[in-house]
């Protein structure tokens, strides 16, 4: 039988949690000891590993995050523009922005859930192929058919 203790009741005893240290984090915990009737203070250790791909002084992650936000805002603006001024420029802009937005979004899911060097390489290759086929298909649709804007308008008119 174990129960978590409020942090304020533990800190006055001299136990202070360590936040964001490279070695480990300590979390206070009170557990019922089998040999005695009164609870005793234990410490659970959580190991924290340093980021693998972060380069010191690199702005690549910050620029990538900014680029994702710019594409998201661009997509918000392309919606009304596609409705008011449908045409080839807007169609190809939508094709590029939608493909890039989807590529980055699925890439983040792969980063979070795919582990192992070979699996990451296979997943990223598959994502690159999927994004290339998506962009090529949207461009083919824009060139040989009515385009994205007119197709959405035709769906709305049903």
C-alpha positions in Angstrom: 0.0 0.0 0.0 1.6 3.2 -1.1 0.5 6.8 -1.1 2.1 9.9 -2.6 3.0 12.7 -0.2 2.4 16.3 -0.8 5.6 18.1 -1.9 5.2 20.8 0.7 5.1 18.2 3.5 8.3 16.5 2.3 10.3 19.6 1.5 10.4 20.9 5.1 12.2 17.6 6.0 15.1 18.5 3.8 14.2 16.5 0.7 14.3 18.7 -2.4 13.4 17.3 -5.9 16.0 17.9 -8.6 14.5 19.3 -11.8 16.1 18.9 -15.2 19.4 17.5 -14.0 21.4 15.3 -16.5 21.9 12.4 -14.1 18.5 11.7 -12.6 15.3 13.1 -11.0 14.3 12.2 -7.5 10.6 12.0 -6.7 9.6 11.6 -3.0 7.2 8.7 -2.3 5.8 7.2 0.9 5.3 3.4 1.0 4.1 1.0 3.6 7.0 -1.0 4.8 6.3 -4.7 5.2 8.5 -5.2 8.3 7.0 -2.3 10.3 3.6 -0.7 10.7 4.6 2.9 9.9 5.2 4.3 6.4 8.7 5.1 5.3 10.1 7.6 2.8 11.4 6.2 -0.5 12.8 7.9 -3.6 12.0 6.9 -7.1 14.8 7.6 -9.6 14.1 8.6 -13.2 17.0 8.6 -15.6 17.1 11.5 -18.1 19.0 11.2 -21.3 20.4 14.2 -23.2 18.8 15.1 -26.6 20.4 13.0 -29.4 20.1 15.3 -32.3 20.4 18.8 -30.8 23.5 20.6 -31.9 24.8 23.3 -29.6 24.0 26.7 -31.0 22.0 25.4 -33.9 18.9 27.3 -34.9 17.6 24.5 -37.2 14.9 23.4 -34.8 13.7 26.9 -34.2 13.6 27.7 -38.0 11.8 24.4 -38.6 9.2 25.3 -36.0 8.8 28.8 -37.5 8.4 27.3 -41.0 5.7 25.0 -39.7 3.8 27.9 -38.3 4.2 29.9 -41.5 2.8 27.0 -43.6 -0.1 26.6 -41.2 -1.0 30.3 -41.4 -0.5 30.2 -45.2 -3.1 27.4 -45.3 -5.5 29.4 -43.3 -5.1 32.3 -45.8 -5.3 30.0 -48.8 -8.8 28.9 -47.9 -10.6 32.1 -48.5 -8.4 33.0 -51.5 -9.2 29.6 -53.1 -12.9 30.4 -52.6 -12.8 34.0 -53.9 -10.1 33.6 -56.7 -9.9 30.0 -57.9 -7.1 29.5 -60.5 -4.0 27.6 -61.3 -1.7 29.6 -59.0 -3.9 29.0 -56.0 -4.3 25.3 -57.0 -0.5 24.7 -57.1 0.0 26.7 -54.0 -2.5 24.5 -52.2 -0.8 21.4 -53.6 2.5 22.5 -52.2 1.3 23.8 -48.9 -0.9 20.8 -48.2 1.8 18.3 -49.1 4.4 20.1 -47.0 2.0 20.4 -44.0 1.2 16.7 -44.2 4.8 15.7 -44.6 5.9 17.7 -41.5 2.9 16.5 -39.5 3.4 12.8 -40.2 7.2 13.3 -39.8 6.5 14.4 -36.2 4.4 11.3 -35.5 7.2 9.1 -36.9 9.7 11.0 -34.7 7.6 10.3 -31.6 6.6 6.7 -32.2 9.2 5.0 -34.4 12.4 3.8 -32.7 15.5 2.0 -33.9 17.9 3.1 -36.7 16.6 0.8 -39.4 13.0 1.5 -38.6 13.5 5.2 -38.7 15.3 5.1 -42.1 12.5 2.9 -43.5 9.8 5.1 -42.1 11.4 8.3 -43.4 11.9 6.8 -46.8 8.3 5.8 -46.9 7.2 9.2 -45.8 9.3 10.9 -48.5 7.9 8.6 -51.2 4.3 9.2 -49.9 4.9 13.0 -49.9 6.4 12.9 -53.4 3.5 10.8 -54.8 1.0 13.1 -53.0 2.5 16.2 -54.6 2.8 14.6 -58.0 -0.8 13.4 -57.8 -2.1 16.9 -56.8 -0.1 18.5 -59.6 -1.4 15.9 -62.1 -4.9 16.6 -60.9 -4.4 20.4 -61.2 -3.0 20.1 -64.8 -5.2 17.4 -66.3 -8.5 18.0 -64.4 -10.4 20.9 -62.9 -8.0 21.6 -60.1 -8.3 21.6 -56.3 -10.4 24.8 -56.0 -13.0 23.8 -58.6 -13.1 20.2 -57.3 -13.9 21.5 -53.7 -16.5 23.9 -55.2 -18.1 21.0 -57.1 -18.2 18.9 -53.9 -19.9 21.8 -52.1 -22.5 22.2 -54.8 -23.8 18.6 -54.4 
